[in-house]
Amino acid sequence: MLGLSGTGKTTLSADRAGALLGDDEHAWSNDGIANFENGCYAKLIDLDAKKEPEIHQAVFHPAPPEKHGAIVENAMIYPDGTFDLFDDRLTPNSRGSYPLEFLSNVKASSAAGTRRRSSSSPRTPTASSSDRASVEGTGHAVVPHGVHEQTRGTETGIVEPKTTFSRFFGEPFMPRNPDVYARMLGEKLDEHGTEVYLVNTGWSGGPYGQAKRMDITLTRTMVHAALSGELHDVSTR
C-alpha cells in the first residue's frame, strides 16, 4: 500500500484477513518484498474500537506503564488519564506508536515468500489518496501516480484541504531523481504483470466541511475486492 501520511495505509493493513509484513519502509527486490521497520505509527483521530480493533488494542490495552510499550502523541487526554480521540481541538494529527507484535496477525519474518517463489512479489498494490481521484491500470500506466501523488495534507497549519505533491511518497529518503525510481517501479510492474488500484480513502458526499470520511469498513471491502480479483469483471468508466 502506497500513500501519503493520513491516507489510511496503517488502518487498512491492520487487517486480520492477512498477515502483516510491516507498517512502513519496504523494499521490492528480486527476492520479493521486505520490511525495514519493527513498529507501527497510526493516526488516532476518530479511532473506533469496533471498526479498528487491532490498532485500538495495540495502543490502549491495559498494562502497567513500565510494561505498556505504546506511545501516544497530540491526543486529548484528561486528568483522570482517559483519552478523547474524537476531540480535534489540539490537532487531527494525533498518533500512536507500537511494536508490530502488538497486532494479532503479523508474519514472523519481515520478508515475503522465498527466492524460489515468484509469488513473493506483490500481485495487487494499492495507492491510497485522500481526494476524488481514482484509477486502475498496469505497468507504466500507473507510474505517474506512484511518483507524484495528490492528496489532502494534515500538517500543522493546514485547516482547509490543500493539494500536496510528494516525490514517490518519500522525498526525504530518495537521494536520486524521481525518474530513476519511476523507471524501477515501472520495470517491476511490467515484469510481474502487477495490477495497481488507486483507492480514494478520503471524503465523500459534498465539499469541504460537509463531506464525511469514507467508512473504513467500505474501504476495506473495496481493497479486499481488488486483492481477490473480484474487480476484474466489473464495468468501469
N, C-alpha and C positions, 0 to 999 in steps of 0.2 A: 504494500500500500504506500503510495507516494502522496505527498501533500504538504502544504504549509502548516504552521502552528495553528491549532484550533479547528482544523477541518474534520476531526473525528477519527484519526488513524488509531490512536490508542484504544478508544472506546470500541471501535469495530473489531480490532484484533483481539481484544479480551473477550473472546467468544468460546464457550465450552465445546462448540462443534468442531474445533480444530486446534491442534497443539501449537502453541506459540513458540517461535524461534527467539524473538526479541522485539523490543519496542522501538528501537532507533538504531541508526547507523548499520546498514547491511551492505555486503559486497556480493556481486554476481560474477563469479569466475567460471572457468571451465569445469569446476567441480560442483557448481551449483551456488546456492545462497548460504551465506554465513553471517552471523550477527557479531558485532563488536562490543556490545554493552550488556551489562548484567542486571539492569533495572528498568523501571518504567516511570514516565513523567506524564501524569494525566491531568487534564483540566477538570476542576471540581464544580464549577458554577452549574447550578440546577441538577447536580448529580442525584439520580433517583435510585434508591437501593433495590427497587423491584425491577427496573429496566436495566440497570448496570450493577448487578450483584457482585461481580468479580472485583471491580475497582473499589466499590464501597467496602467490601470485606477486607481488601488488601490495605486500605488506608485507615479504616475505623474499627478494626477488630479489637476486642478488649484484651489488653495486656499491660503489665507494668511498664512505666516509661522507659526504664533501662533495658527492656527486652522488646519494646514495640517495633522499632525499626522503620517506621514510616515518617515522612516529613510533610507538613502542611504549610503552605505559604499563601499570603494575600487573601485569606478567607476570614469571614466574620466569625469571631469567637467571643462568647460571653463569659462573665466572671466565674460562672459555675463549670466552665470547661466545655460546654456544648457548642457545636458549630451550626451556623445557619448558612447553608450552601445556596440558598435562594436569594440572599441579600447581596446585591451588587453595588452597594453604596461605595465600597472601597475600590473594587475593580472586578470586572467579569473574568479577569485572567488569574483566578485562583488556581493553585496547583497542588498536586500530591505526588510525592516520590516514594517508591517502594521497590524492594528486590523482586526479581522475576519469580522466585519460589513462593511468593505470597499468593500467586494465582494457582488455580486448581489444575489447569491443563497446560503444562509447559513441557516442550521437548527436552529430554535430558541433555542432548548435545545441541550446541548453538549452530550446527551445520545441518542443512537439509540433504538427505539422501547420501549416496556414496559416489565415488569416482566411476563405478561401473554402471550407474543408473542415470540415464539421460533425463529421467523424470524428476531428478532433483532440481532441475531448472524450472522457474515459475511458468505455469501454463496461462494464468489469467491475472496479471497485476491489475490493480485498480488505482486510479488517481482521484483523490478527494479534493473537491473545490467548493468553497462556500459562496458560490454565485449561481447564476442561472445557466451556465454553460453545460453542455452535455454532448459527448461524442464517443463513438466506439470505432475501433479500427485495428489494423495490424501493422507491424513493421514500421517503416519510416513515416507512415501517415500520421502517427501519434507522437513522433519525436518532439515537435514544437511544444506540445502540451507538457512534456517531461522537462523541458529546459526552461520555459517561461510559463509560469502558472499564474492565473488571475484568481484572486480570492478576496475575502474581506479580512483586513488585519485586525488584531486585538491588542496592539501595542499601546503603551502609555500615551495618552493624549488624543487617541482616535476615538471619537464619540460616534460620528456617523460613518457608515461604510465607505471605505476608500479602496480603489483598485491598487493592488500591490503586485509587483512582478519580482519574482525571485529566480536567480540563476540556478536552475536544477535543484531548487528547494534547499540548497546548502551552500550558498555563496562563500561563507567564511571558511568552508572546508575544501573548496575546489580550487587548487592553485593554477590549473590550466584554463585556457579559454573555453567558453561554453560549447563551441562546435566540436571540441575533442570528445567531450562526454556525450554529446548528442550523437556523434558518429558511432561511438562504442555502444550506446544504448540501441541504436537502430540495427547494428550488426547482430546484437544478441536477440532482438525481437525477430529479425528475419531468419536467423539460424534455427531457432526453435519454433517458428510459426506461432509466436505468442500473441494472444489477443489481449488488448488493453481496453478497459472501460473507464471513462471519466464520469464520476458519480457526483451529483450535486448533493452535498451534505449540509447545505446552508438553509436558507429561508424560503418559505412559500406562502402564498395567499395574499400578497399585496406589497406595497412599497415599505421602505424602512419605517419602523415604528408601528406598523400594522401587521406585517408578516410574522409568522411563527417559525421556529426552528423545525426542521424535518424531524419527525418522530424516529428515534433510534431503532425501534422495532421494525419500522418500514424500511429504513435504510439497510439494516442488517439483512432483511429478507431479499432486497434487491442485490446485495453483494453475494448472498448465497445462490441466487438465481444465475448470476454471472459466472460464479465458480463451478456450478454444477452443469452448465451448458444449456440450461432452460431457455436462455435468451437467443439461442441460435436461430430458432424458427419464428421469433416474434417480429412482426412487421414494424418498420421504423420509418421516420420521415426526417 
